[in-house]
């Protein structure tokens, strides 16, 4: 007999019972609520399943949104709904195309009915990735950059079919409200379109994770034991957007300043190795991607990637702690390159 929970919607319980009909549900555990109360993430414990624990992401938009910072608009609502559709497309159509060097959870089930969506994913805690961090020692930063390099190398020049045409949750075309909230004479508002265009026109576009903050990486006890979650804003774009956003999520201002050159060098060394491995062999021509040219173009995008995210933050939360002197310096550097 399957265990039920009065706190779990009956429609969700029925979906899981039907999808895993040969297995008994022992327990439902709430892991966390989704952003703006758009649903919940559960851990479901089974008897007799090859995955005794699974993660269930249940999207069920509230009748009235409760956005933590007050951005309750129809545009915001539609963007969230689209993000969950993209995540389903990612797991269904894209995940298995990526190499073992960038682990992520296996998708065991996906269904979509009206405005409700259910994703059943491998439990990364049970798979050995049970550690989470809000900041990282520099060695671990290197390891996540290796993950990002492998991820980007696997999809250079790919067309992001079914994903966001331009990835990242702060992309300019999806954030006109935040742009309008900026001071009218702010340099990043005045140059927002130019920065966006430069990033979008960067040669060697790839698939970006789109929300590559440290909180979306799961760690194991061994070196390079890292897996990523949360693919709602995955899409096309320059890989530097992931790199800049990740570094800003796990390093202090002084660490960003101190380790910038070392960390960028490490990322590009890893990216070039991954590209050569990916594009060598009978089905690929090694010269399809000029690694030196790739690095040249991507390095130039680093301050622009910082500036692009700063533009979003200034409109969304102008007193955000990530708007520090290092990020402001890079924004000014980015603007100076626009001509």
ABEGO torsion letter per residue (X at the ends): XBBBBAABBAAAAAAAAAABAABBBABBBBABBBBGGAEBBBBBBBBGBABABBBBBBBBBBABBBBAAGBBBAAAAAAAAAAAAAAAAAAAAAAAABBAABBBBBBABBBBBEABBBBBBBBAAAAGBABBBABBBAAAAAAAAAAAAAAAAAABGBBBBGBBABBEAABAAAAAAAAAABBAABAAAAAAAAAAAAAAABBGBBBBAGBABAAABBBBABBGBBBBBGAAABEBEBAAAAAAAAAAAABBAAAAAAAAAAAAAAAAAAAAAAAAAAABEAABBAAABBAAAAAAAAAAAAAAAAAAAAAAAAAABAABAABBAAAAAAAAAAAAAAX
